[in-house]
């Protein structure tokens, strides 16, 4: 059972997928947002479909697939969180998570186009496990408690412009916050349906060539540690998205590999969370 938002940008319909059928969630909620998640919406939706209370969504197969969550209050990202990615970029393994923010308006659907910024020469790819917060988390006592605050998991593409990020001074945010730089989805998979977030394979292809093939088992800081750690510095609220880092294989770490250009196609998938595909177009 997974959750999706289907329809035109700004008019997505909240939906539930189960046994090949797409159900309309509008009898329960206007959107898959923080209010829905914090009110045990995923549990209530599961119960409703099991009781036969949800209507089918007609024409679902012909609808655009949007991001599976409404625009969040914030996107918090962790950099250099895989041993092999730190090594390929020549960075030391961090003693604490490297944290930066990303503009929430960067989120688009998993099959939407990605815009190459007008002056970009180094637009790069990064497949990441996205964590969606379900319960307000502040000053958590230990990582052991942290996963109870997670609503679900999603495929996240943390598109990055490396010149903007690393060569133009200041924070990383401007290399991460360009328009359309966070395709998300296709589905939100409830945390209860992911046996171990530290045992998920992540893969990404550019124009059919595999560039990334890693596992969350190689994270330096586990999902639980990241959520606990972030809660010491900020309040994580229902609907917020946490991008947990990328494995090796980005263009930044391979000097002979070209960066993304208009016309390139990126495909990405995470075990059990689905597959996405985006075409690069010039802004």
N, C-alpha and C positions, 0 to 999 in steps of 0.2 A: 504494500500500500504506500503510494507516494503522493505528493502534493505539487500542484502546478498552477500557473496563471496563464490563461489562454485568451488571445484576442489582440486587438490593435494597441499600440503603445498608449498608455494612459487610460485605457478602458479594458484592462485585462479582467477576465472572469476567474474567480477562485475555483479550483477544481481538485478532485481526488481521483486518482487512477487505481483501479483494483480489478485483478483478474481480467484484464483486457477491456474493461469498461471505464468510461470517463463520467464521473458524477459531478453535478453542479452543486457547489457549496454555498450559493447565495442565500439559501434558506437558513444558513447558520452564521454567515459573516459576509460583509461587503468586500473583504480582502484578506489575504494571508499576511497579516501585519503583526506588530507587537502586541496590540490589544487581544487579537485572536490567540496568539501563541501563549500569552501570559494567563489566559483564562482556560487553559487545558484544551484549546481548540483542536489540536491533533487527536487527542483522546476522544473528545466528543464527536468528531467527524468519523472516526473509526467505528464508534458505537452506532452512529446514525446509519452508516452504510450496512452494518451487520443486521440492523433492525429493518432494513428496507425502506428507510425514510427519505433517502435522497433520490432526486430525479436524475435521469441521464442528461448529459449535456449534448443536445443535438448539433451535428456538424462539427464536433470537436476535432475530428481528424483534419479538417480544412482550416483550422484557426492557427494563427501565428502563435508560437510558443514564447511567452515572455519570461522574464526572470521569475523564479518561483516564490519570491518574497517581495512585498511592497518595498519601495525605497526606504532604506533603514535610516535611523538617526545618525549612525556613523559606520564607517568601515575602518577597522583597526587591522594593521598588517604587521607581520613579523618577518624580518629579513634575515638572510643567512641562517636558516633554521634546518638545513640538511648538511651533513658532514661533506658530502661530495660536491655540493654547490659552493660551499665556502672554499673548498680546495680549488675548484676550477676557476674561481675569481681571484685567487691569491690572498684571500682574507683569512685572518686567524679565527679559530672557533671562538665565538663570543662567550664571555662568562655569564652574561645575562641576555635575555631576548632583546634583539634590536627591534624597536617599535617605531612605526610611522603611521600616519593617517592618509586616507585616500578619500577624495570627494565622493559622497554617496551618489551624486548624479551621474557618475561614470557607469553605473549598472545598466546593462541592456540585456536583451534575451540571448539565449545560447546559440541561436542561428542568425542573429542580426549581424549586419556589417560592422566592421571596426574601422574607424577613420584614422588614417595616417596623418599626423599633424603637418601643417603646411611647411614648416621648416625642418621637419624631422629627417635625420639621416640614420638614426639608430633605434628604431622601434623594435622591441624585443618581446618574446613570448615567455610566459611563466604559468604552468599549470599548478594549481594549489587546491588543497582541501579547504573548503570554506565551512566555517562553523557558525550556525545561526543560534543566537542566544534566545532562550525561552523564558527565563526567570531573572529578575534583577539580581546582579552579582556585585557586591561591594565588600571589600576586605574579607574575602574568603579565608578560612582558617588554615586550609592546606589543599594541595592538589587532589587529595583523596576525595574531597567534596565537589570538585569542580564540574565533573561531567553531568551531575544532576541539574546543572543550570543550562544545559545545552538542549535546544529543541530538536535540532537535526543537522544534517550535513548536505553539502552541495558541491558540485563541480564549479570552481571559480578560476577565471583566467585573468591574472594580474598582469595585464599588458603594461609595458614599461618603455619609456623613451630614455635611453641611457645617457645621451649627451645632456638632456635636460636634468636628469637625475644626479649625474656624477661630475659633469664638467662645467656646469653653469653656476656653481656656488650655491650655498644655502642648504635648505632641507631637501629631502628626497621627494617631497610631495608633488612638486611641479613636473617631475618625470613620471608620476603615477596617476595624475588626475586629469589627463587630457580626455576630451569627450569620447565616450564609448569604451573607455579603457578597462571596463570590468564586466565582460560577458559572464552571465551566471545561469547555471542550470544544466540540464532541462528541469529536473525535479528536486524538490526538497524531500529527503529521505529521513523519516523520524529517527531520533537517536536510539529509540528502543529497537529499531530494525537493523542497527549497525553493531555487530557483535563486539568489534574491537577497532576503534579508530586508528590504532597503531599497527594495523595489518592490512592496509589498503594500497593496492598498486595504482600508480598514476602514470599515464602515457600521453604523449603529445607528438603529432606529426605536422610537418610543414610541407605542403605540396606533395604529400604522400610519403615523405621521408621521415622516419622516426627520429626525433630529436631528444625526447625525454622519456625515460623508462625507469621509474624509481618506486619507492615504497615509503609510506609514512613510518615504517619501522626504523628508517634512517634519520628521523628527525632528531635534532639535538635536544630540543625541548618538546616534550609530548604535548598533545592537545590539552590534557588536564593541567599540566604545568603552565601552559600559556594562559589559560583562562584564569587560573589562580593568580598568576603574576600580574596580569592586566588589572585585576580587581583591586590590587594594592595601590594603583595609580589613578584609576578612573572608574566610574560606575558603568558597568555593562548592562544595557537595558534590553528588554524583549524586542526582538526584531533586528538588533545590531548584528553585523557581519564581521567575523574575524577570519582573515586570510592567514594561513599558518605556514607559509613559506613554500619554496619550490625546490625540487631536486635538480641535479646536474643536467646540463644539456642546453642551456640558454645560449643565444648568440654571443653574449658578453664573454662567456667562458671559452669560446671557440673562435679564435682570431680569423680563421679561414672560412667561417660560415657567414653568409650574408644576412643582414638584418631584413626585416619585413618590408615589402614594397607593395604598392597597389597591384591587385590581382592575385596575390598569394592567398592560399587557403590553409587555415590552421584547424586541425581536428584534435580533440582531446577527450580523454575519458578517465574515470576513476572507478575501480571495482565496485559494483553494486549501486553506483550513483548516476550512471548514464553517460551518454556521449554527446558532444557538442561540435559545432562546425561553424567557423566564421570566415568570411571573405574580407580581405583588406581592400579598402578603397581610399582614394586621396581626398582629404578634407578640402 
